[in-house]
Structure formats: C-alpha cells, structure tokens
C-alpha cells in the first residue's frame, strides 16, 4: 500500500513524524480517513477516536480538537492532545471521558 | 555541655539530611530539563498553528472571533494563578502570593470584581478564604502537566469569558528567567491579543481555490484561534513547572551547602569535646598520681 508523510503536532511535541498508509480522525461532521494521494483539504477535527496505520500496524488514538491539513503529499494534523489507546472501543471510551470532563 | 555521643548523633542526622536534599536537587534538575524541552516543543506547535492561519490566508481581525473581542468596560476579571502543589522550593510560591496580594491592594478601590482560579495547591491554600474562588483545578498535576489538561483548562476559561460575564482573563505566574531567578508576572490571556497572531497574510499565501475546506474557510479560522489559547495555558503551565523545579533546585542546593557547613561546625565541636574529655581524664590521672 502506498504511503504518505504524516506529521502530528501537539503542544507536547510531535507525536508522529514519518511515512504512514492511513490516518483516520473524527472530523467536524463525522469520521474522516485520508489515504495517499488525497486532494488538498483542510478540515476541523473534534475530540474523538482516530487511528494511524504505519507499515501495516494500526495504532489507535484519542485526538483533541484541531485541524487536519492535506497539502500536496504532506498531511499535517494539529491537535490539542493525542493519547494512545489499545483499540477502537478504548479510544471511544477515552474520548467520551475527555469531552465529559469539560 | 553536649557529649560526644550527642554530637555524633547530630552529625549523622545532618549527613542524612544532606543526602536527601542533594538527591532532591538532582531530581529537580532532570525534571527542569524536561520541562524546558517541552516548552520548546510547545512553541513549535504555536508556530505551526500560526503558519496554518497564515496559509489559509487569514487576516485575523478582533471582530472575527468572540475570543478576540475586547470590551470597553472591564467589570469582572478572572485571575488564573499558577503555583506548585508542593513546597520546599524557596520563595517560588510566596513571591507570587505576595505579588497577587499587592495587586489586589492596588485595585481595591476600583469597581472591578476579581475572581480567582487556581492551578496548584499552594496558591489555593493561601487564598481560599481570602478571595472569591471561581474554581480550583485540583486534578492538574503542577509537577508534570500534559496538554490534555491544558486543553481542558483552556476550554473552561473560554467558557467563562464567553458565557459567564468575565471581561478579562489574566494569568498570574512566575516567569522563568533562569533556575536561580523566577519573577512574578501578570499575563493577559483573554481577550486574545491580536499581536499573538500572525501579521497580515501575505499576498502570495492566498489559498488555492480548489482546496477542500470543511467547514468553510472563515469558520475554520475561528477553529484555530482557540488552539492558541490552549497553547498559552499549556505554556504557562510548563513555565510554572520549570520555575518550580528551578526554584527547588536552588533551594535544595542551598540546603545542601548549609547542611555541609553545619556538619563541619559540629565536627569541630565534637573534636573539641573529645579533646576536653581526654584532658580531664589526664588531669585526673596525674593529680591522682601526685597524691600518692
């Protein structure tokens, strides 16, 4: 599967900086996945589960609010925080917790 | 007069104390390094956000986002105070508390209502009965903050500013100058200062027309502005952490030096006491021999 360079920035520093195959985030109006060769796009990201597939391995995250930008081949995700989770259900639960504690 | 045994006890307890303070100093030194590294990375984040605002071609005016809107009359001010949870860090917290008290005294006669939010137990413990407490962020660890906590605090503050009638939100924290020096400082948080935002968008960065935006560009821009609030809160949290560890490092270094001096002093006294005991014994023997 073809890959693209992804950078995930949080105030705590870059979480991911390298070639990945897929990124999925919870966008402004639903789940949004990006593969290599996506058209240029900027989207708002809300608190919710997301995942990154890097060399075949899937890592689930909870992403905070921010933006996802596809610029040429580069994809940049700017979020308030990114927390690792074991699987989708855990990520979902963590994000519910994160939005409730507000 | 204390006996040799008393001195020995005192010296060994002093040695233990100096071991503890020395270790605490080293721990703080490594935590300080970590906090400073985090500060640098947080700055990178703010830089990225600013660049993105720039790229979107946005020129941010103060009427674009409610978080940027200044009000002519300031009636209610929310003060967010950053202190540490734990003590043993010299005048770090006390200086800030004194600074806050001075500020309150100066503004006593104004018709401004001050309410306080606290991060860090020290400030809260001092002020909880003295000022109107808006909220104490109990679950934010002052020693190692994460950006999730910062985002939570930022959201609360934004809400206070937008819905609860606060005209200004200011942060009271120690500016980290060096591990030896932290200076209490008042920083404005909300309304967000437009000088924190990128200068006018350059002509060249106007966005491509065919770029997908979701939601539309204008709304997207307003989505980016709160990121800067999160950044500022996080940065203040980190500065507080760096300051705490820096202050503790200095305080513990002084404590170690003092303990060493005391050990030296007490060793001298102990030796003197030992010599006195020997001399007394000798005199006793000699005078005993003479009597025979």
Interface residues (C-beta under 8 A of the other chain):
Chain A: X9 X10 X11 X12 X13 X14 X27 X28 X29 X39 X40 X41 X42 X43 X44 X64 X65 X66 X67 X69 X71 X76 X78 X80 X81 X83 X98 X101 X102
Chain B: X38 X41 X42 X44 X45 X46 X48 X49 X52 X55 X56 X146 X147 X148 X150 X151 X152 X154 X155 X156 X208 X210 X211 X212 X213 X214 X215 X217 X219 X220 X223 X224 X226 X227 X230 X231 X234 X235
